[in-house]
Amino acid sequence: MTLPVKRVDDGAVPTRGELVEQIVHLLDVRLIDPLDILLDGDDTVARLRDLVRIRAGRWADTMRGDDDEAAVRVAVRLVATLYPGDRAFDPPLDWWRTPLGRTVARRAGHPAAERVSYATAGAMLGISRQGVHDLIKRGRLPRHPEGGVPAAAVRDRLRARDAGSDEGETHDQ
């Protein structure tokens, strides 16, 4: 089942509101709507929706806050809850352009992989696969010994870009 996702087109850090709305939408579609059907519209479901919106605000604040450890914990819990499966989390490239994808990339890198492909690194960075290759050639992004790019290096580059460091320059696509 493919869910509509709001994209962040400019690569900017998503706003709190964008992040909250995506989290609420995903939880509503994946968890609350099925409960609503099973419970025949019980009033408890409406209270759950209210609680999910409140908690989504807290989760967004934590993921956007200063505590890296808490942000990573929340990001990993949300990903594990929203995208369960028997295989490691491997979202489509477009997912990294959503508010949740952009936030997870900045806080946790890729929550289920030590290394990512050039295409995934590009999606996480908001640049092309060729842009990633160019960054590696210029020594601005390391290559993982087993191929691809270390997920932590992508995360660090996003953080540097957000902080205004020239290490995070984006004109190198």
LINVENKA-V885728 format. One record per residue. N is the residue number from 1. RES is the residue in three letters. PHI is phi in radians with two decimals (none if undefined). NEAR is the number of other ideal C-beta (glycine too) atoms within 12 Angstrom. Layout:
BEGIN
n=N res=RES phi=PHI near=NEAR
n=N res=RES phi=PHI near=NEAR
END
This chain:
BEGIN
n=1 res=MET phi=none near=9
n=2 res=THR phi=-1.68 near=9
n=3 res=LEU phi=-1.81 near=21
n=4 res=PRO phi=-1.18 near=13
n=5 res=VAL phi=-2.28 near=27
n=6 res=LYS phi=-1.48 near=26
n=7 res=ARG phi=-1.68 near=23
n=8 res=VAL phi=-1.78 near=27
n=9 res=ASP phi=-1.44 near=14
n=10 res=ASP phi=-1.69 near=13
n=11 res=GLY phi=1.35 near=29
n=12 res=ALA phi=-1.24 near=19
n=13 res=VAL phi=-1.09 near=24
n=14 res=PRO phi=-1.08 near=34
n=15 res=THR phi=-1.27 near=19
n=16 res=ARG phi=-1.01 near=22
n=17 res=GLY phi=-1.06 near=18
n=18 res=GLU phi=-1.09 near=30
n=19 res=LEU phi=-1.16 near=38
n=20 res=VAL phi=-1.04 near=32
n=21 res=GLU phi=-1.08 near=25
n=22 res=GLN phi=-1.17 near=36
n=23 res=ILE phi=-1.08 near=44
n=24 res=VAL phi=-1.06 near=33
n=25 res=HIS phi=-1.05 near=27
n=26 res=LEU phi=-1.10 near=32
n=27 res=LEU phi=-1.16 near=29
n=28 res=ASP phi=-1.09 near=27
n=29 res=VAL phi=-1.21 near=23
n=30 res=ARG phi=-1.51 near=20
n=31 res=LEU phi=-2.09 near=26
n=32 res=ILE phi=-1.29 near=28
n=33 res=ASP phi=-0.99 near=22
n=34 res=PRO phi=-1.06 near=15
n=35 res=LEU phi=-1.11 near=22
n=36 res=ASP phi=-1.02 near=20
n=37 res=ILE phi=-1.15 near=13
n=38 res=LEU phi=-1.16 near=13
n=39 res=LEU phi=-1.67 near=16
n=40 res=ASP phi=0.89 near=10
n=41 res=GLY phi=1.25 near=14
n=42 res=ASP phi=-0.95 near=15
n=43 res=ASP phi=-1.05 near=12
n=44 res=THR phi=-1.05 near=16
n=45 res=VAL phi=-1.12 near=22
n=46 res=ALA phi=-1.10 near=17
n=47 res=ARG phi=-1.15 near=16
n=48 res=LEU phi=-1.09 near=23
n=49 res=ARG phi=-1.05 near=25
n=50 res=ASP phi=-1.10 near=17
n=51 res=LEU phi=-1.12 near=19
n=52 res=VAL phi=-1.06 near=31
n=53 res=ARG phi=-1.10 near=23
n=54 res=ILE phi=-1.11 near=18
n=55 res=ARG phi=-1.16 near=23
n=56 res=ALA phi=-1.05 near=35
n=57 res=GLY phi=-1.10 near=22
n=58 res=ARG phi=-1.15 near=21
n=59 res=TRP phi=-1.09 near=37
n=60 res=ALA phi=-1.08 near=33
n=61 res=ASP phi=-1.06 near=23
n=62 res=THR phi=-1.15 near=29
n=63 res=MET phi=-1.19 near=42
n=64 res=ARG phi=-1.67 near=32
n=65 res=GLY phi=-1.43 near=22
n=66 res=ASP phi=-1.56 near=11
n=67 res=ASP phi=-1.52 near=15
n=68 res=ASP phi=-1.02 near=21
n=69 res=GLU phi=-1.09 near=15
n=70 res=ALA phi=-1.15 near=20
n=71 res=ALA phi=-1.11 near=30
n=72 res=VAL phi=-1.13 near=26
n=73 res=ARG phi=-1.00 near=20
n=74 res=VAL phi=-1.15 near=34
n=75 res=ALA phi=-1.04 near=39
n=76 res=VAL phi=-1.17 near=25
n=77 res=ARG phi=-1.08 near=22
n=78 res=LEU phi=-1.11 near=39
n=79 res=VAL phi=-1.06 near=35
n=80 res=ALA phi=-1.11 near=18
n=81 res=THR phi=-1.34 near=23
n=82 res=LEU phi=-1.40 near=34
n=83 res=TYR phi=-2.26 near=27
n=84 res=PRO phi=-1.25 near=14
n=85 res=GLY phi=3.06 near=13
n=86 res=ASP phi=-1.45 near=7
n=87 res=ARG phi=-1.87 near=10
n=88 res=ALA phi=-1.09 near=17
n=89 res=PHE phi=-1.03 near=29
n=90 res=ASP phi=-2.53 near=21
n=91 res=PRO phi=-1.25 near=30
n=92 res=PRO phi=-1.10 near=17
n=93 res=LEU phi=-0.99 near=26
n=94 res=ASP phi=-1.08 near=23
n=95 res=TRP phi=-1.05 near=32
n=96 res=TRP phi=-1.16 near=40
n=97 res=ARG phi=-1.63 near=32
n=98 res=THR phi=-1.43 near=34
n=99 res=PRO phi=-0.98 near=38
n=100 res=LEU phi=-1.18 near=44
n=101 res=GLY phi=-1.05 near=44
n=102 res=ARG phi=-1.10 near=40
n=103 res=THR phi=-1.22 near=44
n=104 res=VAL phi=-1.08 near=45
n=105 res=ALA phi=-1.03 near=47
n=106 res=ARG phi=-1.26 near=42
n=107 res=ARG phi=-1.64 near=42
n=108 res=ALA phi=-2.07 near=36
n=109 res=GLY phi=1.23 near=37
n=110 res=HIS phi=-1.72 near=39
n=111 res=PRO phi=-1.20 near=38
n=112 res=ALA phi=-2.20 near=22
n=113 res=ALA phi=-2.48 near=30
n=114 res=GLU phi=-1.34 near=20
n=115 res=ARG phi=-2.35 near=24
n=116 res=VAL phi=-2.27 near=38
n=117 res=SER phi=-1.20 near=26
n=118 res=TYR phi=-1.04 near=29
n=119 res=ALA phi=-1.13 near=24
n=120 res=THR phi=-1.19 near=35
n=121 res=ALA phi=-1.03 near=44
n=122 res=GLY phi=-1.10 near=33
n=123 res=ALA phi=-1.09 near=35
n=124 res=MET phi=-1.13 near=48
n=125 res=LEU phi=-1.50 near=46
n=126 res=GLY phi=1.36 near=34
n=127 res=ILE phi=-2.28 near=35
n=128 res=SER phi=-1.38 near=19
n=129 res=ARG phi=-1.06 near=23
n=130 res=GLN phi=-1.12 near=16
n=131 res=GLY phi=-1.07 near=29
n=132 res=VAL phi=-1.13 near=35
n=133 res=HIS phi=-1.01 near=23
n=134 res=ASP phi=-1.11 near=22
n=135 res=LEU phi=-1.07 near=32
n=136 res=ILE phi=-1.15 near=28
n=137 res=LYS phi=-1.03 near=15
n=138 res=ARG phi=-1.52 near=15
n=139 res=GLY phi=1.34 near=12
n=140 res=ARG phi=-1.58 near=31
n=141 res=LEU phi=-2.55 near=38
n=142 res=PRO phi=-1.37 near=22
n=143 res=ARG phi=-1.64 near=23
n=144 res=HIS phi=-1.34 near=24
n=145 res=PRO phi=-0.99 near=10
n=146 res=GLU phi=-1.72 near=12
n=147 res=GLY phi=1.83 near=16
n=148 res=GLY phi=1.33 near=28
n=149 res=VAL phi=-2.29 near=39
n=150 res=PRO phi=-1.06 near=28
n=151 res=ALA phi=-1.04 near=34
n=152 res=ALA phi=-1.12 near=28
n=153 res=ALA phi=-1.19 near=32
n=154 res=VAL phi=-1.13 near=45
n=155 res=ARG phi=-0.99 near=36
n=156 res=ASP phi=-1.10 near=29
n=157 res=ARG phi=-1.15 near=38
n=158 res=LEU phi=-1.08 near=37
n=159 res=ARG phi=-1.12 near=26
n=160 res=ALA phi=-1.11 near=21
n=161 res=ARG phi=-1.09 near=31
n=162 res=ASP phi=-1.10 near=25
n=163 res=ALA phi=-1.40 near=15
n=164 res=GLY phi=1.52 near=11
n=165 res=SER phi=-1.25 near=15
n=166 res=ASP phi=-1.24 near=13
n=167 res=GLU phi=-1.15 near=21
n=168 res=GLY phi=-1.79 near=27
n=169 res=GLU phi=-0.95 near=21
n=170 res=THR phi=-1.99 near=25
n=171 res=HIS phi=-1.38 near=13
n=172 res=ASP phi=-1.69 near=26
n=173 res=GLN phi=-1.20 near=18
END
